[in-house]
Amino acid sequence: MNDVRGLPSRLLRKPSDAAGARVFCVPYSGVGGSMFSGWPRWIGPAEVCPIQLPARENRVREPHYGTYEVLARDLVDQLLPYLDRPFLLFGHCAGALPAFETVALLAENGLPLPHQLVVSAQVPPHHCPQDRFLDMDDEQLGKELGRLIVERGGTPHPALIELTLEVLHQDLDANRSYRRERPLRLPVGITALHWADDDEITPEQIRPWQEYSADVRFPVLDGGHYTFLSAPDKLTELLARLLAEPGSPQPSGAGTGHTEGHG
C-alpha cells in the first residue's frame, strides 16, 4: 500500500516534505484538479494538494473510476504515504461525496484520519442523488460548463466543452448511482459549508450532515456556488483554524462516536 510509484498523476504536484499540514482537495463532476488553480499553494504552514481524477487532464487516457467507492479505495491507497501529518479533506458539491467515502474507508481500516472533513454545498449521502445537472441535456450542460470556465477566468471553446461533456456524463453516472441508505457516523468532525448566495442548495438540505458525526459545524460564507474557486479569505481562514485546533483524530472504526450531532 505504501508504493508511491505513479502517485504524482493523482495529484497536481508531489506534496512537499516541508509542509506542516496538508489540505487535499477533491474536484467535482466534469473537471480535474486544475479547478483549484485559483487557490494559493499554501494556507499558512498547510500545503494545498489538489487531487487529480482519472479520465481528465493529465490522466485523460486512464479509464474512469466508475463509482465513488472505487475512487475512495484508490485515493486511500495512493494518498496514504502523505497522511503523515495533520490534514483536511475538502470537497465542493459532488466532490464532497468521494471525500466522504475516503474518510469512511480510512476509519474502517484504522488509518490516519483528517482533522476535519470539509463538505461544501452538498447534501449528505443518504439524501443522494440530488444534483440539478442530472436532469440536464447536453445543451444545458454545455452552458453550465461554459459558465464554469468563465468563472475560472477562461474562454469557453466548443471543442473543450465537447471533450469535457464526455467525462461529465461518466461523472454524473457515478453521482446518479450513489446513495447510502442511512447515515454513517464518522469518528471525525465535519464542517458543512453553505454559501449565502448559493441558489443550488439550501441550509436545510445541508443540515442532515449532523447525523454523520458528533462534531458537525455549519458555517455560512459570503458568495455563490462557485465562489470557492477563488479561495476567498474567509474560506482559507476557516481551513487554517480547523487545522490549528488542538488534538487530532485517532484511527478508529467508522460508526463510533456520540449519538447527537450539533451545529
FIBARO-109107 format. One record per residue (C-alpha): residue number from 1; chain; x negated, y, z. Coordinates in Angstrom, 3 decimals, decimal comma. Layout:
- seq;mol;x;y;z
- NUM;A;X;Y;Z
...
***
This chain:
- seq;mol;x;y;z
- 1;A;0,000;0,000;0,000
- 2;A;-2,958;2,308;0,530
- 3;A;-4,225;2,063;-3,042
- 4;A;-4,105;5,654;-4,336
- 5;A;-5,018;4,965;-7,950
- 6;A;-2,644;6,856;-10,197
- 7;A;-1,340;8,989;-7,344
- 8;A;-2,060;12,381;-8,951
- 9;A;0,590;11,632;-11,588
- 10;A;3,139;11,502;-8,767
- 11;A;2,101;14,913;-7,503
- 12;A;1,297;18,031;-9,482
- 13;A;-2,103;18,082;-7,805
- 14;A;-4,056;15,957;-5,380
- 15;A;-3,482;17,119;-1,791
- 16;A;-6,336;18,988;-0,156
- 17;A;-8,195;17,382;2,728
- 18;A;-8,330;20,862;4,296
- 19;A;-4,561;21,059;4,724
- 20;A;-3,371;21,274;8,316
- 21;A;0,091;20,100;7,232
- 22;A;1,989;19,334;4,032
- 23;A;5,360;20,187;2,523
- 24;A;6,405;17,580;-0,043
- 25;A;8,997;18,983;-2,476
- 26;A;11,331;16,736;-4,472
- 27;A;12,721;18,209;-7,725
- 28;A;16,372;17,854;-8,602
- 29;A;18,138;16,469;-11,668
- 30;A;16,695;17,139;-15,105
- 31;A;13,413;18,779;-14,145
- 32;A;9,958;17,948;-12,824
- 33;A;7,581;19,164;-10,177
- 34;A;6,830;22,353;-12,092
- 35;A;10,163;23,714;-10,894
- 36;A;8,198;24,665;-7,763
- 37;A;5,695;26,751;-9,749
- 38;A;7,111;29,882;-8,125
- 39;A;6,188;28,607;-4,675
- 40;A;2,881;29,524;-3,042
- 41;A;0,156;26,895;-2,838
- 42;A;0,028;27,364;0,932
- 43;A;2,527;28,232;3,659
- 44;A;0,126;29,150;6,430
- 45;A;-2,022;26,039;7,010
- 46;A;0,527;23,829;5,234
- 47;A;-0,068;22,846;1,618
- 48;A;2,909;22,782;-0,755
- 49;A;2,878;19,449;-2,604
- 50;A;5,437;19,254;-5,452
- 51;A;6,341;15,670;-6,319
- 52;A;6,371;14,651;-9,961
- 53;A;9,063;12,185;-11,009
- 54;A;8,734;9,702;-13,899
- 55;A;10,182;10,282;-17,389
- 56;A;9,356;14,030;-17,463
- 57;A;6,481;16,477;-17,940
- 58;A;3,139;14,680;-17,498
- 59;A;4,977;11,412;-16,758
- 60;A;7,245;11,610;-19,807
- 61;A;6,047;8,249;-21,174
- 62;A;6,945;6,380;-17,991
- 63;A;10,332;4,686;-17,547
- 64;A;12,984;6,360;-15,459
- 65;A;13,189;5,373;-11,793
- 66;A;16,782;4,167;-12,148
- 67;A;18,115;4,676;-8,608
- 68;A;17,231;6,838;-5,630
- 69;A;16,491;3,712;-3,603
- 70;A;13,911;2,530;-6,146
- 71;A;12,426;6,024;-6,296
- 72;A;12,121;6,126;-2,500
- 73;A;10,166;2,856;-2,455
- 74;A;7,725;4,278;-4,993
- 75;A;7,342;7,527;-3,057
- 76;A;6,702;5,756;0,243
- 77;A;4,061;3,560;-1,349
- 78;A;2,278;6,378;-3,140
- 79;A;2,550;9,162;-0,564
- 80;A;1,611;7,109;2,483
- 81;A;-2,134;7,957;2,341
- 82;A;-1,182;11,644;2,589
- 83;A;1,176;11,336;5,557
- 84;A;-1,766;11,518;7,956
- 85;A;-0,882;14,971;9,301
- 86;A;2,333;16,914;10,063
- 87;A;4,620;17,095;7,043
- 88;A;8,085;18,046;5,857
- 89;A;10,173;16,665;3,023
- 90;A;12,177;19,290;1,140
- 91;A;14,866;18,604;-1,434
- 92;A;17,345;21,010;-3,021
- 93;A;20,666;19,846;-4,444
- 94;A;20,248;16,322;-5,883
- 95;A;16,580;16,353;-4,852
- 96;A;17,729;16,086;-1,230
- 97;A;19,078;12,564;-1,794
- 98;A;15,829;10,725;-2,706
- 99;A;14,157;12,806;0,017
- 100;A;16,666;11,379;2,500
- 101;A;16,160;7,832;1,206
- 102;A;12,394;8,242;1,538
- 103;A;12,684;9,271;5,188
- 104;A;15,095;6,393;5,860
- 105;A;12,596;3,934;4,374
- 106;A;9,702;5,389;6,361
- 107;A;11,739;4,996;9,542
- 108;A;12,853;1,470;8,674
- 109;A;9,248;0,367;8,227
- 110;A;7,789;2,136;11,254
- 111;A;5,717;4,501;9,106
- 112;A;4,791;8,146;9,749
- 113;A;7,820;10,415;9,900
- 114;A;8,226;14,075;8,920
- 115;A;8,667;16,873;11,426
- 116;A;11,965;17,553;9,662
- 117;A;13,927;16,526;6,597
- 118;A;14,989;19,772;4,915
- 119;A;18,016;19,426;2,627
- 120;A;19,283;22,419;0,703
- 121;A;22,693;22,889;-0,946
- 122;A;23,651;19,211;-0,897
- 123;A;26,442;17,127;0,592
- 124;A;25,360;14,131;2,716
- 125;A;25,067;10,638;1,225
- 126;A;28,455;9,342;2,409
- 127;A;30,156;12,182;0,524
- 128;A;28,351;11,401;-2,740
- 129;A;28,603;11,544;-5,659
- 130;A;29,502;15,213;-5,775
- 131;A;27,819;17,365;-8,382
- 132;A;29,509;19,678;-10,849
- 133;A;27,056;18,539;-13,536
- 134;A;28,652;15,070;-13,521
- 135;A;31,734;16,275;-15,411
- 136;A;29,948;18,495;-17,950
- 137;A;29,472;17,738;-21,637
- 138;A;26,166;18,317;-23,443
- 139;A;27,060;21,863;-24,463
- 140;A;27,826;22,833;-20,873
- 141;A;24,743;21,065;-19,559
- 142;A;22,609;22,810;-22,169
- 143;A;23,853;26,194;-20,997
- 144;A;23,046;25,303;-17,394
- 145;A;19,543;24,189;-18,350
- 146;A;19,024;27,429;-20,251
- 147;A;20,143;29,354;-17,180
- 148;A;17,650;27,469;-15,044
- 149;A;14,806;28,172;-17,489
- 150;A;15,652;31,878;-17,414
- 151;A;15,764;31,815;-13,593
- 152;A;12,204;30,456;-13,681
- 153;A;11,098;33,285;-15,966
- 154;A;11,033;31,300;-19,207
- 155;A;12,806;31,401;-22,556
- 156;A;15,163;28,527;-23,428
- 157;A;14,309;26,803;-26,720
- 158;A;16,715;24,315;-28,347
- 159;A;14,035;21,608;-28,643
- 160;A;13,167;21,914;-24,970
- 161;A;16,839;21,832;-23,993
- 162;A;17,383;18,694;-26,073
- 163;A;14,377;16,943;-24,535
- 164;A;15,472;17,885;-21,035
- 165;A;19,012;16,663;-21,681
- 166;A;17,689;13,134;-22,217
- 167;A;16,184;12,857;-18,752
- 168;A;19,035;14,835;-17,206
- 169;A;21,533;12,190;-18,331
- 170;A;19,445;9,480;-16,659
- 171;A;19,121;11,547;-13,501
- 172;A;22,874;12,135;-13,436
- 173;A;23,460;8,390;-13,807
- 174;A;21,350;7,885;-10,676
- 175;A;23,374;10,562;-8,895
- 176;A;26,661;9,108;-10,115
- 177;A;25,862;5,651;-8,746
- 178;A;24,548;6,833;-5,365
- 179;A;26,580;6,634;-2,182
- 180;A;26,212;5,365;1,363
- 181;A;29,451;4,092;2,817
- 182;A;28,688;5,530;6,252
- 183;A;26,161;7,920;7,797
- 184;A;22,732;6,564;8,725
- 185;A;21,222;8,071;11,860
- 186;A;17,618;9,103;11,376
- 187;A;15,064;9,449;14,194
- 188;A;14,003;12,851;12,829
- 189;A;15,595;16,273;12,792
- 190;A;17,459;17,519;9,732
- 191;A;17,651;21,125;8,577
- 192;A;20,608;21,508;6,214
- 193;A;20,324;24,821;4,375
- 194;A;23,164;26,840;2,929
- 195;A;22,630;29,831;0,626
- 196;A;25,040;32,643;1,410
- 197;A;25,949;33,391;-2,224
- 198;A;25,915;29,795;-3,461
- 199;A;29,147;29,193;-5,370
- 200;A;28,448;25,467;-5,879
- 201;A;28,723;24,225;-2,304
- 202;A;30,344;25,466;0,890
- 203;A;29,142;25,366;4,513
- 204;A;31,981;22,960;5,259
- 205;A;30,642;20,497;2,681
- 206;A;27,183;20,638;4,264
- 207;A;28,405;20,263;7,852
- 208;A;28,790;16,423;7,795
- 209;A;24,993;16,139;7,811
- 210;A;25,483;16,477;11,575
- 211;A;26,252;12,759;11,629
- 212;A;22,740;11,843;10,420
- 213;A;20,598;12,906;13,371
- 214;A;20,715;14,027;16,991
- 215;A;18,996;17,231;15,839
- 216;A;20,747;18,881;12,887
- 217;A;20,485;22,598;12,146
- 218;A;22,474;24,686;9,693
- 219;A;20,620;27,901;8,825
- 220;A;22,094;30,237;6,220
- 221;A;19,705;32,129;3,935
- 222;A;20,416;35,055;1,623
- 223;A;20,710;34,200;-2,057
- 224;A;22,423;31,904;-4,512
- 225;A;21,982;28,344;-5,696
- 226;A;18,690;28,988;-7,497
- 227;A;17,147;31,491;-5,079
- 228;A;14,932;28,799;-3,542
- 229;A;12,924;28,668;-6,796
- 230;A;11,131;31,887;-5,884
- 231;A;10,320;30,683;-2,339
- 232;A;11,779;33,769;-0,613
- 233;A;10,093;34,847;2,600
- 234;A;12,963;33,644;4,795
- 235;A;12,591;30,142;3,383
- 236;A;8,831;29,916;3,767
- 237;A;9,081;31,405;7,272
- 238;A;11,631;28,737;8,174
- 239;A;9,409;25,934;6,874
- 240;A;6,440;27,334;8,773
- 241;A;8,465;27,459;12,002
- 242;A;9,590;23,853;11,604
- 243;A;6,010;22,672;11,182
- 244;A;4,859;24,737;14,149
- 245;A;7,322;23,147;16,568
- 246;A;5,600;21,135;19,313
- 247;A;5,563;17,376;19,124
- 248;A;6,204;15,152;16,160
- 249;A;8,488;12,201;15,480
- 250;A;7,203;8,747;16,331
- 251;A;7,614;5,897;13,849
- 252;A;10,820;4,114;14,681
- 253;A;13,635;2,129;13,154
- 254;A;16,309;4,125;11,354
- 255;A;19,569;4,394;13,196
- 256;A;18,073;5,277;16,588
- 257;A;18,812;8,452;18,485
- 258;A;21,711;10,001;20,365
- 259;A;25,294;9,844;19,262
- 260;A;26,017;13,549;18,959
- 261;A;24,627;15,921;16,366
- 262;A;24,522;19,671;16,791
- 263;A;24,020;22,739;14,701
***
